[in-house]
Amino acid sequence: MNSTAHKEILEQIEQKFQAINQKTETHLEGLLWAKPITYWDYIQTDALLNLQTQRTTLPDEMVFIMYHQVNELLFKMILWEIEQLCQTEQPESAYFTEKLMRISRYFDMLTTSFTIMKEGMDVEQYMKFRNTLTPASGFQSAQYRFIEFSSTDLINLIDYRFRATIDRDTPYEHAFEHLYWQAAGKDYQTGEKSFLILEFERKYKKEFLRFMEDYNTTNLWRKFKQLPENDQKNEALVNAMRHYDYTVNITWVMGHYHAAKKYIESGHGTGEATGGSDWKKYMLPKYQRRIFFPELWTAQELANWGEKESI
């Protein structure tokens, strides 16, 4: 690097620290004592690899724990991209498309990873260690709920039976009680909430209500509708939106469903989910009819949503 380039960099450093009322020489002197960065320090490898705590002595429980931790990291990556897009006041089409494709790739990865769960654990081991997980359930992933709230208008997450009674003027608290996944946490005869969902709400309900309100007008669908009309008709972009919708609400869900079905219906145990939910009706798309972008699908596609995959 020549002297001119050195001078330019030093001037930029000076401007950077002046902007925050800091002395440049203090920060430069600090570099003398700073340790060189290493991969393991930067990634926090030791901390990351010590987050797996088994509740049993069964080896395949470690597979189960790590797989779900990987899922949560990918959920965080998805939310990171959604937040950037949704918090951009007027996103340009190219930026919107780039972010959407990143989000879709993360979900593609999640979807294909279900073979790890389906084929990567011994059935007998799973049916033993799952008893120590009760009443915990993947149902209780708060990040997944955040992804849903930030992807679509709230009405599309309401239990299909109640959508005609809820609109944009409905209080968030009332809408929350009619979200599609509430049914999976209630006794279908008495309507009483299970311990599974009561604990979930105790931990996250306030945050969920805030998130519902924050993304009511800034979710992915609303950002798509802000794009110029011609861009909203762009075939590549529309296909990308449809791919994301289908991947999250059918492919991902059915991957999860088939993995759960293998173990729950293995002939071992009670045939119930760890949280005690009606897991088939909770998971199968044909029952939930959760669709992020219904305007991008034909009437026939909407009518047959999830039917083929649920057979």
N, C-alpha and C positions, 0 to 999 in steps of 0.2 A: 504494500500500500504506500503510495507516495505521500509527500508532506502536505500537499493540498488536501488530499482526502482525509488525512489525520486531522488537519485544522478544521475541516467541515464537521467531522464527527465530534470534536471537542466543543465546537460552537453549539451544536445541537444538544449535547449533554448539558452545557451551561444553560441554555434556554429551558430545557426540561426542568432543571432544579430551581431556576429562578421563578418559574411559573407556580411552584408550590412553596416558594419562600424558604428554600433550603440552600445550604452552602455546598457547592459542587466539590470542594476539596475534602469536606468531611466524608462524603460518600465515596470519593476516590480512595481516601485513606482506608476506609472500611474494607475495600477490595483486597488490601494487603493481608488482612487477617481471615478473609472468607475461605472456607474449605472448597476445594474443587467439587463440582457436582458429579454424582455418580448415578447410574441408572437406578440402582436400588433405593437411593435416597429420593430421587425425583419421582419415581413411581410409588414409593412407600411400600416396597415389596414385602418387607417383614411384617408390617402392620396388616397388609392385605391377606397374607397367608396364615395369619393367626386369628382370623375372624370365623373360622370353622370350628364350632363346638358341638360335638356329638352328644346326644342324650342316651345313646345305647352303645353296645360293643359291636354292633353289626356293621361290617365294612361298607356296604352299599348305602348306608345312611349318609356317608360322606359325599357320595355322588349326588344324592338328593339335595343336600345343603348347598354344595358348590354350584349345582345347576341353577338353583333358584337365586343365588347371589349374582350369578352371571346375568340372569334375566333382569334383576333389579338395576344392575349397571347399565344394561342396554335401555331400560326404561328411562334412566336418567339421561342418557345420550339423546333419546327421542325428545324428551321434555326440553332439553337444552336447545335443540333446533326449533321446536315449536315456539318456545318463548321468544327467541330472536325474531322469528317471522311474525308472530302475532303482536309483538311490541313495536314493530316497524309501522309508523303511521300510515304510509302509503307505499307498500312494497311494489317494486317493479316486477314485471313478468318473469324476467330471467332469474331474479333473486328468489322469487316465489317458487319457481320450478326447481332451482338448485336445492333449496331447503326441503321441498317435498320429496325429492328423489333421495336425499340423505335419510329422511325419516323412513321412507319405504324400504330402503336397503337394510336398515336396522331391523325392521319388522320381518323382512324376508329371512334374515339371519335367525331371528327368534323362531320363525315358523319351521325352518328346516332343522332346527336343533332339537325338535321334539323326539327324534329317534334316540337321542341320548337318554331321555326318560323312558321311552317305550321299550327300547331294546337293551338298555344299559344297566338294569338293576335286576337282581334275582327276585322273583315273585315272592318266595317264602320269606326272604329277608324283609322286603318292603312291607308285607302284611304283618310282620312283627313290630318293626320300628314305627310304623304309622300310628300304632296305638299310643305311643308316647307323645305324638304330635297333637292328639285330640285335646281341645277343640280348635286348634290353630288350623288355618286353611289358606291356600293361595288366593282365595276370595278376598283376603285381607290385605292385598297389595294396594296401598294408597296411591302409589305412583301410577298404577294402571288406571285408576279412577281419574287422576289428574289428566292423563292422556285423553281419556274419553271427553271430559269436560272442555278441554281446549281444542278438540277436533271438530265439534259439531254443535249445532243449536241444541239447547237443553231438551226440547220437546222430543228429539230423536233418541233420548236416553230414558224417556219415561216408559213405564210398563205399558205395553201396547193396549191393554184393556182400559187405560185411563186417559189416553192422549186427547180424547174429545173433550175432556173436562178441564184441561190445563192449557193455559196460553201464557203470553209474555207478561200479563198482569198478575199472574199467580205468585203469591209469596214464595220465596226460595225454600223456606222451611216446609211448606206444603208440598212443593215439587220434589223435594228431597225424599219425603216419605213415600213417593210414588215412582222412584227410580226403578228401572227394570230389575236391578240386583237385590232390591229389598225383598222381593218375593222368595228368593233363595234363602233368606235368613229368618223367615217367619214360619210358624206352624200353619200349614194351609187350612187347618180346621178352626183353630182359635184365633189366628192372626197375631198371636204373641211372638215377640222377637226372641230369637235364640241368644244364648250367651255369646256365640260367635259374632253376631252383628252388634250386640250391645257393647261389647268390648271395642269393636271396630269404630263405632260411633263415639264412644267415650274418648278414644285416642284422637280421632280425626274429624269429627263432625264440624267443628267450628272452622277448620281449615277448608273442608269441602264446601261449606256454604260461601266462604269468601272467594274460593276459586270459581264456583258457579257464577257468582256475580261478576267477578273480574273478566271472565271470558264470555259473558253473555253476548257481547257485541264485538268481541275481538278474536273469536275462535277461527280455526282454519277455513271454515266455510265462509264466514263473514269476510275474511281477507281475500278469498277467491272472488267474492262478489264485488270487491272494490276494484278489481282489475278492469282494464278497458274491455268493452263488450266483445271486441274481436278476439282478444286473448282468452276470454271465457269460452270461446268457441273453438279455440285451437285444439286440434285433434290430439296432439301429443300430450298437452297439458291435461285435457279431459281424461285421457286414458291413464295418466299418472294418478289423477284423483281417484278414478275408479279402482285402479290397482291397489292403492292404499286402503280404500274402503273395504274392498273384497278381502285383502290380506288380513286386516285386523279383525274383521267381523265374521269371516267365514273360514279362511284357510288356517289362521292362527287358532281360532276357537276349536275347529275340528281336529287339529293336531293335538290340542290339549285334551279334547274329549276322547279320542282314540287311545291316548296314553293312559288316561284315567280308567277307561273301560277295561283295558287289559288287566289291570290290577284289581279294581273294585269287583269285577265280575269273574275273578279267577277261581271262585269256589272256596276261597279262604275268607274268613271274616264274615261280617254282617251284610256286605254289599252296599254299605252306606259311605258317603264321603266323610272325611275326618271332622268337618264342621257340622255334619248332620243335615246338610242342605239337600234339596231335591236336585241333585247334580245334573241329571239329564235335561230337565226343563230349564235349568239355569244356563247350561252350556249350548244346547242345540240352537243354531240360528233361526230355524223355522219357528221356534216358540218365541224367542225374544224379539225377532225382527228388528234388531238394532242395525241401523243403516245411517252412516254419517252424512252422506250426500245424496238423498233420495231423488233430487231433481236431475241427477246425472244418469239415472237408470230408467229403462222403459217400463211401461205398465206391466208387461209380461214378466220382466226380470224381477220387479218388485213383488209380484204375486207369487213367484216361485222361489223367493229368497231362501236359500239354504236347503231346499227340498232335496235336491239331488245328492248333496254331500251328506245329508242326515240319514240316508237309507242304510 
